[in-house]
């Protein structure tokens, strides 16, 4: 495949992602968005949709028999089919077709657009899913409610490939229930032609905004208020009333200058030049860069967030063994490289980086997405607990102000 062909494919990906951004906005994490107060009990109170109460339609016929490779586990235990629930547009279906051909297992993939939607589907029972991908805090919610089964690491030898930096997370100590799929960050994206000197601080949007009317913040209470808190010198997860009162004033002042709180359209606006600076997810800045090579991404001096999507197996999964095999397959270096090229995210697999294309590295380098040790030191996880309901309270005051 030539460079021009790969770039053309990447541009098609941009158009496809922009088409789903209206629903994908809640990926704010996938990117850690929780516009409602999210506690361990929240998903249980969400009424599941009709789709959530029905198992996916079984595959009518298994994939034609094929020689099973040594990447497919024990053929005697491997199922003929598996139902997989993933974020929308978060894997190239060609990868699943490769698994079907190599292992002789038919994969039916459904998609979700919010962690709460995925949790509700599994919580309803008899979901039919043997493998699910959700973001960090959702793992903690699901495990606390008994919705997940412990992983058998003996069936996932490729766990040895995973970067220790992405293991043993706050939401699943010891990785009892989850393993990382892909991860990214939240920081600040901007058009380099709009600044005499590149911005390095949230002051570019919270203090003397030079792009009044051409900048935006995410529609995400934890990201916006967290950024305001660290700008003021507090911790991103600060819960004191005094700190939130200060952060409220900072955000209300910024609101008068930004075009809005936008998680749905800002990628296209950055790419097209309508917005010149925006609080942004890392992968999104990479997507915008594909069309507009003037886009740059930074983690401000004050810090940013890191978030991670994960493999989990429901407690009532009909075929947990095949789910383990599919997890292990996606942790193969060559498969992991295909996944990361598609998402423009970061891989947790230590063996993947040497396999990534020049085009991927061109986007990462050109847009400023390199994840160095120094940048890692400025990233925090968004911790969620009952005390963090104050973020929803502060956010409601911002919304009420118009």
C-alpha positions as a Markdown table, in Angstrom:
| # | Residue | x | y | z |
|---|---|---|---|---|
| 1 | Unk | 0.0 | 0.0 | 0.0 |
| 2 | Unk | 1.4 | 3.4 | -1.0 |
| 3 | Unk | 1.6 | 6.4 | 1.3 |
| 4 | Unk | -1.0 | 8.2 | -0.8 |
| 5 | Unk | -3.4 | 5.2 | -0.5 |
| 6 | Unk | -3.0 | 5.1 | 3.3 |
| 7 | Unk | -3.5 | 8.9 | 3.6 |
| 8 | Unk | -6.6 | 8.6 | 1.4 |
| 9 | Unk | -7.9 | 5.9 | 3.7 |
| 10 | Unk | -7.2 | 8.1 | 6.7 |
| 11 | Unk | -9.2 | 10.9 | 5.1 |
| 12 | Unk | -12.1 | 8.6 | 4.5 |
| 13 | Unk | -11.8 | 7.7 | 8.2 |
| 14 | Unk | -12.1 | 11.4 | 9.0 |
| 15 | Unk | -15.3 | 11.7 | 7.1 |
| 16 | Unk | -16.7 | 8.6 | 8.6 |
| 17 | Unk | -15.9 | 9.7 | 12.1 |
| 18 | Unk | -17.3 | 13.2 | 11.6 |
| 19 | Unk | -20.5 | 11.5 | 10.4 |
| 20 | Unk | -21.0 | 9.7 | 13.8 |
| 21 | Unk | -19.7 | 12.5 | 16.0 |
| 22 | Unk | -23.2 | 13.6 | 17.0 |
| 23 | Unk | -23.6 | 10.3 | 18.9 |
| 24 | Unk | -19.9 | 9.7 | 19.5 |
| 25 | Unk | -19.7 | 12.9 | 21.5 |
| 26 | Unk | -20.3 | 10.9 | 24.7 |
| 27 | Unk | -17.0 | 9.2 | 24.0 |
| 28 | Unk | -15.7 | 12.0 | 26.0 |
| 29 | Unk | -14.7 | 9.0 | 27.0 |
| 30 | Unk | -15.0 | 6.9 | 26.2 |
| 31 | Unk | -13.0 | 9.8 | 27.1 |
| 32 | Unk | -14.4 | 9.9 | 30.6 |
| 33 | Unk | -17.6 | 12.0 | 30.0 |
| 34 | Unk | -20.1 | 11.8 | 32.8 |
| 35 | Unk | -22.5 | 14.8 | 32.5 |
| 36 | Unk | -24.7 | 13.1 | 35.1 |
| 37 | Unk | -23.4 | 12.2 | 38.6 |
| 38 | Unk | -21.9 | 8.8 | 38.0 |
| 39 | Unk | -21.6 | 6.6 | 41.0 |
| 40 | Unk | -21.4 | 2.8 | 41.4 |
| 41 | Unk | -25.2 | 2.7 | 41.5 |
| 42 | Unk | -26.1 | 5.0 | 38.6 |
| 43 | Unk | -26.3 | 2.5 | 35.8 |
| 44 | Unk | -28.6 | 0.3 | 37.8 |
| 45 | Unk | -31.2 | 3.0 | 37.8 |
| 46 | Unk | -31.1 | 3.5 | 34.0 |
| 47 | Unk | -34.0 | 1.8 | 32.3 |
| 48 | Unk | -32.6 | -0.5 | 29.6 |
| 49 | Unk | -33.8 | -0.1 | 26.1 |
| 50 | Unk | -35.6 | -2.8 | 24.3 |
| 51 | Unk | -32.4 | -3.8 | 22.6 |
| 52 | Unk | -30.7 | -4.1 | 25.9 |
| 53 | Unk | -33.1 | -6.8 | 27.0 |
| 54 | Unk | -32.6 | -9.0 | 24.0 |
| 55 | Unk | -29.6 | -11.1 | 23.1 |
| 56 | Unk | -28.1 | -10.5 | 19.7 |
| 57 | Unk | -29.5 | -12.7 | 17.0 |
| 58 | Unk | -27.5 | -15.9 | 16.8 |
| 59 | Unk | -25.3 | -16.4 | 13.7 |
| 60 | Unk | -27.3 | -18.6 | 11.3 |
| 61 | Unk | -24.2 | -20.6 | 10.2 |
| 62 | Unk | -20.7 | -20.7 | 11.4 |
| 63 | Unk | -17.8 | -19.5 | 9.3 |
| 64 | Unk | -16.7 | -22.2 | 6.8 |
| 65 | Unk | -14.1 | -24.5 | 8.4 |
| 66 | Unk | -10.6 | -23.1 | 8.1 |
| 67 | Unk | -7.3 | -24.3 | 9.5 |
| 68 | Unk | -7.0 | -23.0 | 13.0 |
| 69 | Unk | -3.7 | -21.2 | 13.7 |
| 70 | Unk | -1.7 | -21.4 | 16.8 |
| 71 | Unk | -3.2 | -17.9 | 17.7 |
| 72 | Unk | -6.7 | -19.4 | 18.2 |
| 73 | Unk | -6.4 | -21.4 | 21.4 |
| 74 | Unk | -7.7 | -24.9 | 21.8 |
| 75 | Unk | -9.8 | -25.9 | 18.8 |
| 76 | Unk | -11.8 | -28.3 | 21.0 |
| 77 | Unk | -12.9 | -25.5 | 23.3 |
| 78 | Unk | -13.3 | -22.7 | 20.7 |
| 79 | Unk | -16.9 | -21.7 | 19.9 |
| 80 | Unk | -18.3 | -21.3 | 16.4 |
| 81 | Unk | -19.4 | -17.7 | 17.0 |
| 82 | Unk | -19.1 | -14.9 | 19.5 |
| 83 | Unk | -21.0 | -11.7 | 20.2 |
| 84 | Unk | -18.9 | -8.6 | 20.8 |
| 85 | Unk | -20.0 | -5.2 | 22.1 |
| 86 | Unk | -17.7 | -2.3 | 21.2 |
| 87 | Unk | -17.6 | 1.5 | 20.9 |
| 88 | Unk | -18.9 | 2.8 | 17.5 |
| 89 | Unk | -16.2 | 2.9 | 14.8 |
| 90 | Unk | -13.5 | 1.7 | 17.2 |
| 91 | Unk | -12.1 | -1.2 | 15.2 |
| 92 | Unk | -11.7 | -1.9 | 11.5 |
| 93 | Unk | -14.2 | -4.7 | 10.8 |
| 94 | Unk | -11.5 | -6.2 | 8.6 |
| 95 | Unk | -9.6 | -7.3 | 11.7 |
| 96 | Unk | -12.7 | -9.3 | 12.9 |
| 97 | Unk | -12.8 | -10.9 | 9.4 |
| 98 | Unk | -9.2 | -11.9 | 9.8 |
| 99 | Unk | -10.1 | -13.6 | 13.1 |
| 100 | Unk | -13.0 | -15.3 | 11.5 |
| 101 | Unk | -10.8 | -16.6 | 8.6 |
| 102 | Unk | -7.9 | -17.6 | 10.8 |
| 103 | Unk | -9.8 | -19.1 | 13.7 |
| 104 | Unk | -13.1 | -20.2 | 12.1 |
| 105 | Unk | -15.2 | -18.2 | 14.6 |
| 106 | Unk | -18.0 | -15.9 | 13.4 |
| 107 | Unk | -17.9 | -12.5 | 15.1 |
| 108 | Unk | -21.1 | -10.5 | 15.5 |
| 109 | Unk | -20.3 | -7.0 | 16.7 |
| 110 | Unk | -22.8 | -4.5 | 18.1 |
| 111 | Unk | -21.8 | -1.0 | 19.0 |
| 112 | Unk | -22.6 | 1.4 | 21.9 |
| 113 | Unk | -22.1 | 5.2 | 22.1 |
| 114 | Unk | -21.9 | 5.6 | 25.9 |
| 115 | Unk | -20.5 | 3.5 | 28.8 |
| 116 | Unk | -23.8 | 3.7 | 30.5 |
| 117 | Unk | -25.5 | 2.1 | 27.5 |
| 118 | Unk | -23.1 | -0.8 | 27.6 |
| 119 | Unk | -23.5 | -1.2 | 31.3 |
| 120 | Unk | -27.3 | -1.2 | 31.0 |
| 121 | Unk | -27.1 | -3.9 | 28.3 |
| 122 | Unk | -25.0 | -6.2 | 30.4 |
| 123 | Unk | -26.9 | -5.4 | 33.6 |
| 124 | Unk | -30.2 | -6.4 | 32.0 |
| 125 | Unk | -28.9 | -10.0 | 31.9 |
| 126 | Unk | -28.8 | -12.5 | 29.1 |
| 127 | Unk | -27.2 | -9.9 | 26.8 |
| 128 | Unk | -25.5 | -12.6 | 24.8 |
| 129 | Unk | -22.2 | -10.7 | 24.8 |
| 130 | Unk | -19.1 | -12.6 | 25.6 |
| 131 | Unk | -16.8 | -9.7 | 25.1 |
| 132 | Unk | -17.3 | -5.9 | 25.8 |
| 133 | Unk | -15.2 | -2.8 | 25.6 |
| 134 | Unk | -15.8 | 0.0 | 28.1 |
| 135 | Unk | -13.8 | 2.9 | 29.5 |
| 136 | Unk | -11.9 | 2.9 | 32.8 |
| 137 | Unk | -14.6 | 4.0 | 35.3 |
| 138 | Unk | -17.2 | 1.7 | 33.8 |
| 139 | Unk | -15.0 | -1.3 | 34.7 |
| 140 | Unk | -15.1 | -0.2 | 38.3 |
| 141 | Unk | -18.9 | 0.2 | 38.2 |
| 142 | Unk | -19.5 | -3.2 | 36.5 |
| 143 | Unk | -17.2 | -5.1 | 38.7 |
| 144 | Unk | -18.7 | -3.6 | 41.9 |
| 145 | Unk | -22.1 | -4.7 | 40.7 |
| 146 | Unk | -21.0 | -8.3 | 40.0 |
| 147 | Unk | -21.5 | -7.9 | 36.2 |
| 148 | Unk | -18.0 | -9.1 | 35.3 |
| 149 | Unk | -16.1 | -12.4 | 35.6 |
| 150 | Unk | -12.4 | -12.5 | 36.5 |
| 151 | Unk | -10.1 | -13.0 | 33.6 |
| 152 | Unk | -8.0 | -16.1 | 33.3 |
| 153 | Unk | -4.6 | -14.7 | 32.4 |
| 154 | Unk | -3.4 | -18.2 | 31.6 |
| 155 | Unk | -5.6 | -18.1 | 28.6 |
| 156 | Unk | -4.2 | -14.7 | 27.6 |
| 157 | Unk | -0.4 | -15.2 | 27.2 |
| 158 | Unk | -0.1 | -11.9 | 25.2 |
| 159 | Unk | -0.7 | -10.1 | 28.5 |
| 160 | Unk | 3.1 | -10.2 | 28.7 |
| 161 | Unk | 3.1 | -7.7 | 25.8 |
| 162 | Unk | 1.3 | -5.0 | 27.7 |
| 163 | Unk | 3.1 | -1.9 | 29.0 |
| 164 | Unk | 3.2 | -1.9 | 32.8 |
| 165 | Unk | 2.3 | 1.8 | 32.7 |
| 166 | Unk | -1.2 | 0.8 | 31.5 |
| 167 | Unk | -1.7 | -2.1 | 34.0 |
| 168 | Unk | -2.9 | -2.2 | 37.6 |
| 169 | Unk | -5.2 | 0.9 | 37.2 |
| 170 | Unk | -7.1 | 2.6 | 39.9 |
| 171 | Unk | -10.4 | 1.2 | 38.5 |
| 172 | Unk | -9.2 | -2.5 | 38.5 |
| 173 | Unk | -6.3 | -3.1 | 40.9 |
| 174 | Unk | -4.3 | -6.1 | 39.7 |
| 175 | Unk | -6.3 | -6.3 | 36.4 |
| 176 | Unk | -8.7 | -8.8 | 37.9 |
| 177 | Unk | -11.5 | -8.0 | 35.5 |
| 178 | Unk | -10.0 | -6.0 | 32.6 |
| 179 | Unk | -7.1 | -5.5 | 30.2 |
| 180 | Unk | -6.4 | -2.4 | 28.2 |
| 181 | Unk | -7.5 | -2.0 | 24.6 |
| 182 | Unk | -6.5 | 1.5 | 23.5 |
| 183 | Unk | -5.9 | 4.8 | 25.4 |
| 184 | Unk | -5.6 | 8.5 | 24.8 |
| 185 | Unk | -5.5 | 11.8 | 26.6 |
| 186 | Unk | -7.4 | 15.1 | 26.9 |
| 187 | Unk | -5.6 | 18.4 | 26.4 |
| 188 | Unk | -5.7 | 21.4 | 24.1 |
| 189 | Unk | -5.7 | 21.6 | 20.2 |
| 190 | Unk | -5.1 | 24.7 | 18.2 |
| 191 | Unk | -4.3 | 26.0 | 14.7 |
| 192 | Unk | -0.6 | 26.9 | 14.8 |
| 193 | Unk | -1.1 | 29.8 | 12.3 |
| 194 | Unk | -3.4 | 31.6 | 14.8 |
| 195 | Unk | -0.7 | 32.1 | 17.4 |
| 196 | Unk | 2.6 | 34.1 | 17.3 |
| 197 | Unk | 3.9 | 31.6 | 19.9 |
| 198 | Unk | 2.4 | 28.2 | 20.6 |
| 199 | Unk | 0.2 | 28.3 | 23.8 |
| 200 | Unk | 1.5 | 26.2 | 26.7 |
| 201 | Unk | -1.2 | 26.9 | 29.3 |
| 202 | Unk | -5.0 | 26.9 | 29.9 |
| 203 | Unk | -4.6 | 30.6 | 30.2 |
| 204 | Unk | -5.1 | 30.7 | 26.4 |
| 205 | Unk | -8.8 | 30.0 | 27.1 |
| 206 | Unk | -9.3 | 30.9 | 30.7 |
| 207 | Unk | -7.4 | 34.2 | 31.0 |
| 208 | Unk | -6.7 | 36.5 | 28.0 |
| 209 | Unk | -8.3 | 34.5 | 25.2 |
| 210 | Unk | -6.8 | 35.8 | 21.9 |
| 211 | Unk | -9.3 | 33.8 | 19.9 |
| 212 | Unk | -12.6 | 35.1 | 21.4 |
| 213 | Unk | -15.4 | 33.6 | 19.3 |
| 214 | Unk | -13.1 | 31.1 | 17.7 |
| 215 | Unk | -12.4 | 28.7 | 20.5 |
| 216 | Unk | -14.4 | 26.0 | 22.4 |
| 217 | Unk | -14.5 | 23.8 | 25.5 |
| 218 | Unk | -15.7 | 20.2 | 25.6 |
| 219 | Unk | -19.2 | 19.5 | 26.7 |
| 220 | Unk | -18.0 | 17.5 | 29.6 |
| 221 | Unk | -18.2 | 18.5 | 33.2 |
| 222 | Unk | -15.2 | 16.6 | 34.5 |
| 223 | Unk | -12.9 | 17.8 | 31.7 |
| 224 | Unk | -14.0 | 21.4 | 31.8 |
| 225 | Unk | -14.1 | 21.8 | 35.5 |
| 226 | Unk | -11.0 | 19.7 | 36.0 |
| 227 | Unk | -9.1 | 22.0 | 33.6 |
| 228 | Unk | -10.3 | 25.1 | 35.5 |
| 229 | Unk | -9.3 | 23.5 | 38.8 |
| 230 | Unk | -5.7 | 22.7 | 37.7 |
| 231 | Unk | -5.4 | 26.2 | 36.1 |
| 232 | Unk | -6.2 | 27.6 | 39.6 |
| 233 | Unk | -3.6 | 25.3 | 41.2 |
| 234 | Unk | -5.9 | 22.6 | 42.6 |
| 235 | Unk | -6.0 | 18.9 | 41.8 |
| 236 | Unk | -8.0 | 17.8 | 38.8 |
| 237 | Unk | -10.2 | 15.7 | 41.1 |
| 238 | Unk | -10.6 | 18.3 | 43.8 |
| 239 | Unk | -14.0 | 18.2 | 45.6 |
| 240 | Unk | -13.8 | 21.1 | 48.0 |
| 241 | Unk | -16.6 | 23.7 | 47.8 |
| 242 | Unk | -14.2 | 26.6 | 47.9 |
| 243 | Unk | -12.2 | 25.3 | 44.9 |
| 244 | Unk | -15.4 | 24.6 | 42.9 |
| 245 | Unk | -16.7 | 28.1 | 43.6 |
| 246 | Unk | -13.5 | 29.5 | 42.1 |
| 247 | Unk | -13.6 | 27.1 | 39.1 |
| 248 | Unk | -17.2 | 28.1 | 38.5 |
| 249 | Unk | -16.2 | 31.7 | 38.1 |
| 250 | Unk | -13.3 | 30.9 | 35.8 |
| 251 | Unk | -15.6 | 28.8 | 33.5 |
| 252 | Unk | -18.4 | 31.4 | 33.5 |
| 253 | Unk | -15.9 | 34.1 | 32.4 |
| 254 | Unk | -14.5 | 31.8 | 29.7 |
| 255 | Unk | -18.1 | 31.0 | 28.5 |
| 256 | Unk | -18.6 | 34.5 | 27.3 |
| 257 | Unk | -15.7 | 34.1 | 24.9 |
| 258 | Unk | -15.9 | 30.5 | 23.6 |
| 259 | Unk | -18.3 | 29.5 | 20.8 |
| 260 | Unk | -19.7 | 26.9 | 23.2 |
| 261 | Unk | -19.3 | 23.6 | 25.1 |
| 262 | Unk | -18.9 | 21.3 | 22.1 |
| 263 | Unk | -17.9 | 17.6 | 21.9 |
| 264 | Unk | -19.9 | 16.8 | 18.8 |
| 265 | Unk | -18.6 | 19.3 | 16.1 |
| 266 | Unk | -15.3 | 20.7 | 17.2 |
| 267 | Unk | -13.2 | 18.2 | 15.3 |
| 268 | Unk | -14.7 | 19.2 | 12.0 |
| 269 | Unk | -14.6 | 22.9 | 13.0 |
| 270 | Unk | -10.9 | 22.6 | 13.8 |
| 271 | Unk | -10.2 | 20.8 | 10.6 |
| 272 | Unk | -12.1 | 23.4 | 8.6 |
| 273 | Unk | -10.7 | 26.4 | 10.4 |
| 274 | Unk | -14.0 | 27.6 | 12.0 |
| 275 | Unk | -12.5 | 27.0 | 15.4 |
| 276 | Unk | -8.8 | 27.8 | 16.0 |
| 277 | Unk | -8.4 | 26.5 | 19.6 |
| 278 | Unk | -10.3 | 23.8 | 21.5 |
| 279 | Unk | -10.1 | 21.6 | 24.5 |
| 280 | Unk | -9.7 | 18.3 | 22.8 |
| 281 | Unk | -9.1 | 14.6 | 23.0 |
| 282 | Unk | -5.8 | 13.5 | 21.7 |
| 283 | Unk | -7.1 | 11.1 | 19.0 |
| 284 | Unk | -9.5 | 13.8 | 17.8 |
| 285 | Unk | -6.6 | 16.3 | 17.2 |
| 286 | Unk | -5.0 | 13.6 | 15.1 |
| 287 | Unk | -8.1 | 13.2 | 13.1 |
| 288 | Unk | -8.3 | 17.0 | 12.5 |
| 289 | Unk | -4.6 | 17.0 | 11.5 |
| 290 | Unk | -5.4 | 14.7 | 8.6 |
| 291 | Unk | -7.3 | 17.5 | 6.9 |
| 292 | Unk | -5.6 | 20.5 | 8.4 |
| 293 | Unk | -1.8 | 20.0 | 9.0 |
| 294 | Unk | -1.7 | 23.3 | 10.9 |
| 295 | Unk | -3.4 | 21.6 | 13.9 |
| 296 | Unk | -1.2 | 21.0 | 17.0 |
| 297 | Unk | -2.0 | 19.3 | 20.3 |
| 298 | Unk | -0.5 | 19.9 | 23.7 |
| 299 | Unk | -1.0 | 18.8 | 27.3 |
| 300 | Unk | -0.9 | 22.2 | 29.0 |
| 301 | Unk | 1.7 | 22.9 | 31.7 |
| 302 | Unk | -1.0 | 22.6 | 34.3 |
| 303 | Unk | -1.8 | 19.0 | 33.2 |
| 304 | Unk | -4.4 | 16.9 | 31.4 |
| 305 | Unk | -6.2 | 13.6 | 31.7 |
| 306 | Unk | -5.5 | 10.1 | 30.6 |
| 307 | Unk | -8.2 | 7.6 | 29.9 |
| 308 | Unk | -8.3 | 4.0 | 28.8 |
| 309 | Unk | -10.7 | 1.6 | 27.1 |
| 310 | Unk | -10.7 | -2.0 | 28.2 |
| 311 | Unk | -11.6 | -5.6 | 27.4 |
| 312 | Unk | -14.1 | -7.1 | 29.9 |
| 313 | Unk | -16.1 | -10.4 | 29.9 |
| 314 | Unk | -19.6 | -10.3 | 31.4 |
| 315 | Unk | -20.3 | -12.6 | 34.3 |
| 316 | Unk | -23.0 | -14.4 | 32.2 |
| 317 | Unk | -21.0 | -14.5 | 29.0 |
| 318 | Unk | -22.2 | -17.5 | 27.0 |
| 319 | Unk | -18.6 | -18.3 | 25.7 |
| 320 | Unk | -15.9 | -16.9 | 27.9 |
| 321 | Unk | -13.2 | -19.1 | 26.5 |
| 322 | Unk | -13.6 | -17.8 | 23.0 |
| 323 | Unk | -13.7 | -14.3 | 24.5 |
| 324 | Unk | -10.3 | -14.9 | 26.1 |
| 325 | Unk | -9.0 | -16.1 | 22.7 |
| 326 | Unk | -10.3 | -13.0 | 20.9 |
| 327 | Unk | -8.7 | -10.8 | 23.6 |
| 328 | Unk | -5.4 | -12.6 | 23.1 |
| 329 | Unk | -5.7 | -12.3 | 19.3 |
| 330 | Unk | -6.2 | -8.5 | 19.5 |
| 331 | Unk | -3.1 | -8.3 | 21.7 |
| 332 | Unk | -1.0 | -9.9 | 19.0 |
| 333 | Unk | 1.5 | -7.3 | 17.8 |
| 334 | Unk | 0.4 | -7.2 | 14.1 |
| 335 | Unk | -3.3 | -7.0 | 15.1 |
| 336 | Unk | -2.6 | -4.4 | 17.7 |
| 337 | Unk | -0.8 | -2.3 | 15.1 |
| 338 | Unk | -3.9 | -2.4 | 12.8 |
| 339 | Unk | -6.1 | -1.3 | 15.7 |
| 340 | Unk | -3.9 | 1.6 | 16.6 |
| 341 | Unk | -3.5 | 2.8 | 13.0 |
| 342 | Unk | -7.4 | 2.8 | 12.8 |
| 343 | Unk | -8.1 | 4.7 | 16.0 |
| 344 | Unk | -5.1 | 7.1 | 15.9 |
| 345 | Unk | -4.8 | 6.3 | 19.6 |
| 346 | Unk | -2.1 | 4.9 | 21.8 |
| 347 | Unk | -1.4 | 1.2 | 22.0 |
| 348 | Unk | -0.8 | -0.5 | 25.4 |
| 349 | Unk | 1.1 | -3.2 | 23.5 |
| 350 | Unk | 4.9 | -2.8 | 23.8 |
| 351 | Unk | 5.5 | -4.8 | 20.7 |
| 352 | Unk | 3.3 | -2.7 | 18.5 |
| 353 | Unk | 5.2 | 0.6 | 18.0 |
| 354 | Unk | 7.9 | -0.8 | 15.7 |
| 355 | Unk | 5.1 | -2.0 | 13.4 |
| 356 | Unk | 3.2 | 1.3 | 13.0 |
| 357 | Unk | 3.4 | 2.9 | 9.6 |
| 358 | Unk | 5.3 | 6.1 | 8.7 |
| 359 | Unk | 2.0 | 7.7 | 8.2 |
| 360 | Unk | 0.8 | 7.0 | 11.7 |
| 361 | Unk | 4.1 | 8.4 | 13.1 |
| 362 | Unk | 3.7 | 11.4 | 10.8 |
| 363 | Unk | 0.4 | 12.3 | 12.3 |
| 364 | Unk | 1.6 | 11.7 | 15.9 |
| 365 | Unk | 4.7 | 13.8 | 15.3 |
| 366 | Unk | 3.1 | 16.5 | 13.2 |
| 367 | Unk | 0.2 | 17.0 | 15.5 |
| 368 | Unk | 2.3 | 16.9 | 18.7 |
| 369 | Unk | 0.8 | 13.7 | 20.1 |
| 370 | Unk | 4.0 | 12.2 | 21.3 |
| 371 | Unk | 3.5 | 10.7 | 24.8 |
| 372 | Unk | 6.8 | 11.3 | 26.6 |
| 373 | Unk | 7.6 | 10.5 | 30.2 |
| 374 | Unk | 7.5 | 14.2 | 31.0 |
| 375 | Unk | 4.0 | 14.4 | 29.6 |
| 376 | Unk | 2.9 | 11.3 | 31.4 |
| 377 | Unk | 3.9 | 13.0 | 34.6 |
| 378 | Unk | 1.4 | 15.7 | 34.0 |
| 379 | Unk | -1.5 | 13.4 | 33.3 |
| 380 | Unk | -4.1 | 12.2 | 35.9 |
| 381 | Unk | -7.0 | 9.8 | 35.9 |
| 382 | Unk | -10.4 | 11.1 | 36.6 |
| 383 | Unk | -11.4 | 9.4 | 39.8 |
| 384 | Unk | -15.1 | 8.9 | 40.4 |
| 385 | Unk | -16.7 | 8.5 | 43.7 |
| 386 | Unk | -19.7 | 9.7 | 45.7 |
| 387 | Unk | -17.8 | 12.9 | 46.7 |
| 388 | Unk | -17.3 | 13.8 | 43.1 |
| 389 | Unk | -21.0 | 14.5 | 42.7 |
| 390 | Unk | -20.0 | 18.1 | 43.3 |
| 391 | Unk | -18.8 | 18.3 | 39.7 |
| 392 | Unk | -22.4 | 17.7 | 38.6 |
| 393 | Unk | -23.6 | 20.4 | 41.0 |
| 394 | Unk | -21.1 | 23.0 | 39.7 |
| 395 | Unk | -21.8 | 22.1 | 36.1 |
| 396 | Unk | -25.6 | 22.5 | 36.6 |
| 397 | Unk | -24.9 | 26.1 | 37.7 |
| 398 | Unk | -22.9 | 26.7 | 34.5 |
| 399 | Unk | -25.8 | 25.3 | 32.4 |
| 400 | Unk | -28.4 | 27.3 | 34.4 |
| 401 | Unk | -26.4 | 30.5 | 33.7 |
| 402 | Unk | -27.2 | 30.1 | 30.0 |
